[in-house]
């Protein structure tokens, strides 16, 4: 029975095997809930790879068709969402090749992770000789007002900052922190190493932290 399509990782109330069974029975309600849960996220992940709005919409549509056609052969070796998003990245890669974009997303992610990136101003951290917190952020999130952290404006700051991140960083932080995916799932779906995943996530989180630090008036210019 469809109960909660908004919670991360859930499209129906029950186990994943129940959901897969419903999809194999061509249960329309189960499929609608799955689309409602993941369609927007698929668009964001696809756009980072093909960089064209109409093309990414076509990629997502092709992915859903592939999910419908392939659900009977899903073996459960990975989670359903990992399986679906692997299909998505395959479709996006194929579309990029057809459109003449030869650099795969995994290569862009590797280049981003390998690049020198002084993402946050050194003045926002304690110096090496500071005791007891060398290299820690000067401001402490525990001092930030709780009502401000819950405010709609703060969410807007976070969303705007995430939207300005380089594609690899943006996709990784969305999957890890906004969608609650594990590091292993992200690496498997995007075809990147765990080391690169950690670097990209750290840089993305640092950018968001810096934006919040400045917005809440705790940053040093």
N, C-alpha and C positions, 0 to 999 in steps of 0.2 A: 504494500500500500504506500502510495506517495505521501510523505509527511513533511520532509524538510529538505528542499533543494538548495538552501542557502548555506548550510553548514559545510565547511571545507571537507572534501572527500566523500560527501554523501549525496546521493540522488534519491534514494528510497530508504525507508525505515527497515533495516535488516542487513544481513550480511552481503558482501559483494557477490557471493555465489547466487543469492536470491536475485540480485539485480541482473546478473548475467543471464540467469534463467529466464527472467522476464523479457529481456532483450531478445533472447533466442526464440521466445514465443511470439515475438513481434508485438509486444505490449506497447501500445502507443503512448500510454501515460508514462511508462518508465523511460522511453526515449525522449519525450518532451522534457521530463525532469532533468535528464542528463544534458540535453542541449541548453536548458536554462542555466544549469550550474556551470558549464564549461565553455559555452560559445564565446563569451566576451574575452575570456582568458586566452582561448585559441587565437582570436583575432590579434591580441597584443603580441603573443609569441610569434605568430606568422609574420606580422608586420616588421618585427625586428630582423627577420630573415629576407623578406622580399622587398621591403621598403616601398611598397606601392599599395594604396588602399584597395583598389578594385582587385588587384592580383591576390592580395591576402584574403579577401572575401571569397574568391574562387577557390583558393587553397583550403580554406576551412570547409567550404561546401563539399569539396572533393574528399576531405577527411571524413566528414560525417557519412558520406556514401560508402567509403571504404570500411568504416566501422560497422555499418549495417550489413554489408556484404561479408565481412570477415568475422563477425561475432561468433558464428558457429565453429570457427577454427581457433578461437581464443583458448589457450591452454592453461592460463592462470600462472604462468611462470613469473610474471610480474603483476603489479596491480593493474586494474582496468585502466585507470587514468594514465599510468605510465605507458601502457600499450597504445592508448589512443594518441598520446602526444608524440610517441615515436612515429606513428603514422603521419601525424601533422608535420613533423620536421622532415620526414622523407618527402612528403608532397611539396613542402616549401623548397627543399633542395632541388627537386626535379623542376619546379617552376622557375627557380633562379637560373638553372642551366638553360632552360628554354628561352629565357629572356636575356641571356648573355651575361649574367652575373656569375662569374666563375669562382669567386671567393666564398667558401662555405662559412656558415655561422661559427662553427667550431674554430676555424682559422682566425676569424675576427676576434673571438673570445680569447684565444691564445695570445694574439698580438696585444690586446688590451691589457691582459694580465701581465705580460712581459714588459710593457712600457713603463718608463719612469713616471710616476704620478704623485707629485706632492699635493695630494687632494685637499689637505687641510693646512691652514697657516700654522707654522710652528708656534706662534704666540698663544695658540689655544691649548698648549700642553705645558706642563711643568718641565723645567730644564732637567738635564741629566743629574745634577748634583742636589736636586730638591729632595728633602726628606719629609715625610716617609713615602711620597708618591712620585718618584721620577718618571717622566714621560706620560703620566696620566693627564686626562683632561683637567683644565683649570676649574671649570664649572662642574658641579656634581648634580646629576639629574635628580637625586633625592631632595635637592633644594628647590627644584622647580615646582611651582604651585600646581596642585592636582587639578583644580578646576580649569586652569589654562591648558593642561595637557589633554583634557577631555573636550575642549572647545572645538567647534566646527572650523574655526579659523586655523587651528593647529593642524587639523586633518588636511586642510587645503594646502598648507605649507608643505606637508609631507608629500602629498600627491603631486604638487608642482615640482618639487625637487626630484622625485622619482622620474617624472616625465622628462626632465632635462638630462638625465644620466645617459651615458653612451649605451647603445643597444645591449651589449653583453651584460653590463652591470644592471641595467634596468630589468632585463628578463630574469636574471638570477635573484635579485632582491624581491621581485614580485612573487616568484615561485617559492622562495625560502620563507620570507617574512610575512607576506600578505596572504599566501595560500597555504603555508604550513607544510611544504614538501620537505622531504629529507634530502640531505646532500647527495645520497646515492641516487635518488630519483632524478634530481636535476642533472647530475653528470650523465646518467643513462639517456635521458631524453635529449639533452643538448649535445651530447657527444664530446664533452670536455672532461679534463682530468680533475681529480679532487683538489689538487693544488691550485689549479686555475679557478675553480669554483670558489675556493676559500678567499683567494686574492680579490676576485671580483665582488664577492659579498662584503668583504671588509671595506673596500673602497666605496661601495654604494652606501653602506651603513655610515661610514664616516661623513659622506656628503649630507646625508639626512640629519645626522647628529649635529653637524656644523650649522645647517639651516635652522634647526630647532634652537640651538644655542644662541644664534643671533636673534631670532625672533622673540625669544623669551627674555632677551636683555642680559644674558649672562656671558656673551662672547666678548673677546677682546679684539679690537680692530688693529 
